[in-house]
Amino acid sequence: RETIGRVAAGAVAKKILKEFSGTEVLAYVSQVHNIVLPVELVDHDTLTLDQ
């Protein structure tokens, strides 16, 4: 399927960004249907992949 190529390319790009520029790409779910995580509850400065 097409999805596997996008996932693989994203994983490679993520590693290259971290290795060469120290950039770490993080994401989180902020809303599912009508359940919303208020943005003020997320500290973007201390957010890590381990959380």
VMD Tcl script that builds the backbone (N, CA, C; Angstrom):
set m [mol new atoms 153]
animate dup $m
set s [atomselect $m all]
$s set {name element resname resid chain x y z} {
  {N N ARG 1 A 0.821 -1.195 0.000}
  {CA C ARG 1 A 0.000 0.000 0.000}
  {C C ARG 1 A 0.860 1.253 0.000}
  {N N GLU 2 A 0.249 2.344 -0.318}
  {CA C GLU 2 A 0.966 3.621 -0.369}
  {C C GLU 2 A 1.403 4.078 1.018}
  {N N THR 3 A 0.644 3.738 2.032}
  {CA C THR 3 A 0.917 4.207 3.397}
  {C C THR 3 A 2.302 3.790 3.885}
  {N N ILE 4 A 2.715 2.564 3.590}
  {CA C ILE 4 A 3.998 2.067 4.101}
  {C C ILE 4 A 5.162 2.921 3.597}
  {N N GLY 5 A 5.083 3.388 2.362}
  {CA C GLY 5 A 6.135 4.252 1.826}
  {C C GLY 5 A 6.213 5.581 2.548}
  {N N ARG 6 A 5.059 6.126 2.872}
  {CA C ARG 6 A 5.029 7.411 3.593}
  {C C ARG 6 A 5.550 7.255 5.021}
  {N N VAL 7 A 5.169 6.169 5.663}
  {CA C VAL 7 A 5.631 5.923 7.033}
  {C C VAL 7 A 7.143 5.713 7.046}
  {N N ALA 8 A 7.640 4.928 6.111}
  {CA C ALA 8 A 9.082 4.674 6.035}
  {C C ALA 8 A 9.849 5.964 5.737}
  {N N ALA 9 A 9.364 6.747 4.792}
  {CA C ALA 9 A 10.032 8.010 4.453}
  {C C ALA 9 A 10.022 8.969 5.640}
  {N N GLY 10 A 8.919 9.011 6.364}
  {CA C GLY 10 A 8.828 9.868 7.550}
  {C C GLY 10 A 9.804 9.445 8.629}
  {N N ALA 11 A 9.948 8.132 8.821}
  {CA C ALA 11 A 10.874 7.621 9.833}
  {C C ALA 11 A 12.320 7.969 9.474}
  {N N VAL 12 A 12.657 7.836 8.202}
  {CA C VAL 12 A 14.011 8.177 7.748}
  {C C VAL 12 A 14.252 9.677 7.902}
  {N N ALA 13 A 13.288 10.488 7.488}
  {CA C ALA 13 A 13.426 11.945 7.603}
  {C C ALA 13 A 13.584 12.368 9.056}
  {N N LYS 14 A 12.836 11.736 9.944}
  {CA C LYS 14 A 12.911 12.050 11.374}
  {C C LYS 14 A 14.314 11.775 11.918}
  {N N LYS 15 A 14.901 10.648 11.521}
  {CA C LYS 15 A 16.255 10.307 11.980}
  {C C LYS 15 A 17.297 11.266 11.409}
  {N N ILE 16 A 17.149 11.633 10.148}
  {CA C ILE 16 A 18.088 12.566 9.519}
  {C C ILE 16 A 18.017 13.931 10.197}
  {N N LEU 17 A 16.808 14.419 10.455}
  {CA C LEU 17 A 16.656 15.714 11.132}
  {C C LEU 17 A 17.312 15.710 12.504}
  {N N LYS 18 A 17.119 14.633 13.261}
  {CA C LYS 18 A 17.705 14.570 14.602}
  {C C LYS 18 A 19.229 14.489 14.530}
  {N N GLU 19 A 19.735 13.683 13.604}
  {CA C GLU 19 A 21.179 13.473 13.487}
  {C C GLU 19 A 21.924 14.734 13.045}
  {N N PHE 20 A 21.402 15.431 12.049}
  {CA C PHE 20 A 22.138 16.541 11.457}
  {C C PHE 20 A 21.794 17.916 12.015}
  {N N SER 21 A 20.606 18.078 12.583}
  {CA C SER 21 A 20.256 19.409 13.084}
  {C C SER 21 A 19.774 19.399 14.532}
  {N N GLY 22 A 19.683 18.208 15.129}
  {CA C GLY 22 A 19.218 18.124 16.509}
  {C C GLY 22 A 17.722 18.353 16.657}
  {N N THR 23 A 17.006 18.354 15.541}
  {CA C THR 23 A 15.562 18.583 15.563}
  {C C THR 23 A 14.833 17.299 15.927}
  {N N GLU 24 A 13.955 17.375 16.919}
  {CA C GLU 24 A 13.153 16.222 17.320}
  {C C GLU 24 A 11.694 16.505 16.968}
  {N N VAL 25 A 11.090 15.606 16.224}
  {CA C VAL 25 A 9.707 15.767 15.788}
  {C C VAL 25 A 8.798 15.009 16.749}
  {N N LEU 26 A 7.870 15.732 17.370}
  {CA C LEU 26 A 6.925 15.129 18.305}
  {C C LEU 26 A 5.508 15.492 17.893}
  {N N ALA 27 A 4.576 14.611 18.196}
  {CA C ALA 27 A 3.167 14.881 17.910}
  {C C ALA 27 A 2.324 14.255 19.008}
  {N N TYR 28 A 1.139 14.788 19.186}
  {CA C TYR 28 A 0.199 14.225 20.148}
  {C C TYR 28 A -1.219 14.475 19.664}
  {N N VAL 29 A -2.149 13.696 20.177}
  {CA C VAL 29 A -3.559 13.855 19.825}
  {C C VAL 29 A -4.161 14.885 20.766}
  {N N SER 30 A -4.734 15.930 20.209}
  {CA C SER 30 A -5.324 16.988 21.035}
  {C C SER 30 A -6.846 16.919 21.078}
  {N N GLN 31 A -7.430 16.130 20.170}
  {CA C GLN 31 A -8.889 16.014 20.168}
  {C C GLN 31 A -9.304 14.708 19.515}
  {N N VAL 32 A -10.268 14.033 20.139}
  {CA C VAL 32 A -10.917 12.867 19.554}
  {C C VAL 32 A -12.407 13.139 19.602}
  {N N HIS 33 A -12.994 13.299 18.423}
  {CA C HIS 33 A -14.400 13.668 18.275}
  {C C HIS 33 A -14.670 14.942 19.076}
  {N N ASN 34 A -15.456 14.871 20.131}
  {CA C ASN 34 A -15.755 16.092 20.895}
  {C C ASN 34 A -15.001 16.160 22.227}
  {N N ILE 35 A -14.044 15.276 22.428}
  {CA C ILE 35 A -13.212 15.299 23.636}
  {C C ILE 35 A -11.927 16.058 23.303}
  {N N VAL 36 A -11.726 17.187 23.975}
  {CA C VAL 36 A -10.622 18.094 23.638}
  {C C VAL 36 A -9.649 18.220 24.808}
  {N N LEU 37 A -8.350 18.142 24.508}
  {CA C LEU 37 A -7.305 18.413 25.490}
  {C C LEU 37 A -6.998 19.906 25.425}
  {N N PRO 38 A -7.279 20.645 26.486}
  {CA C PRO 38 A -6.992 22.085 26.458}
  {C C PRO 38 A -5.494 22.338 26.227}
  {N N VAL 39 A -5.182 23.239 25.331}
  {CA C VAL 39 A -3.798 23.507 24.955}
  {C C VAL 39 A -2.962 23.963 26.150}
  {N N GLU 40 A -3.584 24.616 27.130}
  {CA C GLU 40 A -2.822 25.092 28.290}
  {C C GLU 40 A -2.347 23.947 29.194}
  {N N LEU 41 A -2.854 22.742 29.000}
  {CA C LEU 41 A -2.402 21.593 29.790}
  {C C LEU 41 A -1.134 20.956 29.227}
  {N N VAL 42 A -0.734 21.360 28.033}
  {CA C VAL 42 A 0.449 20.791 27.384}
  {C C VAL 42 A 1.589 21.797 27.455}
  {N N ASP 43 A 2.694 21.391 28.079}
  {CA C ASP 43 A 3.882 22.247 28.138}
  {C C ASP 43 A 4.787 21.874 26.964}
  {N N HIS 44 A 4.679 22.598 25.876}
  {CA C HIS 44 A 5.417 22.277 24.663}
  {C C HIS 44 A 6.932 22.383 24.841}
  {N N ASP 45 A 7.388 23.133 25.818}
  {CA C ASP 45 A 8.829 23.287 26.043}
  {C C ASP 45 A 9.449 22.060 26.698}
  {N N THR 46 A 8.665 21.296 27.450}
  {CA C THR 46 A 9.215 20.134 28.149}
  {C C THR 46 A 8.645 18.815 27.635}
  {N N LEU 47 A 7.824 18.857 26.605}
  {CA C LEU 47 A 7.230 17.651 26.033}
  {C C LEU 47 A 8.320 16.761 25.449}
  {N N THR 48 A 8.287 15.475 25.795}
  {CA C THR 48 A 9.269 14.527 25.268}
  {C C THR 48 A 8.553 13.328 24.666}
  {N N LEU 49 A 9.275 12.560 23.875}
  {CA C LEU 49 A 8.727 11.365 23.252}
  {C C LEU 49 A 8.381 10.311 24.299}
  {N N ASP 50 A 9.080 10.311 25.423}
  {CA C ASP 50 A 8.843 9.327 26.481}
  {C C ASP 50 A 7.499 9.514 27.166}
  {N N GLN 51 A 6.939 10.695 27.086}
  {CA C GLN 51 A 5.662 10.951 27.743}
  {C C GLN 51 A 4.573 10.367 26.912}
}
mol reanalyze $m
mol bondsrecalc $m
mol representation Tube
mol addrep $m
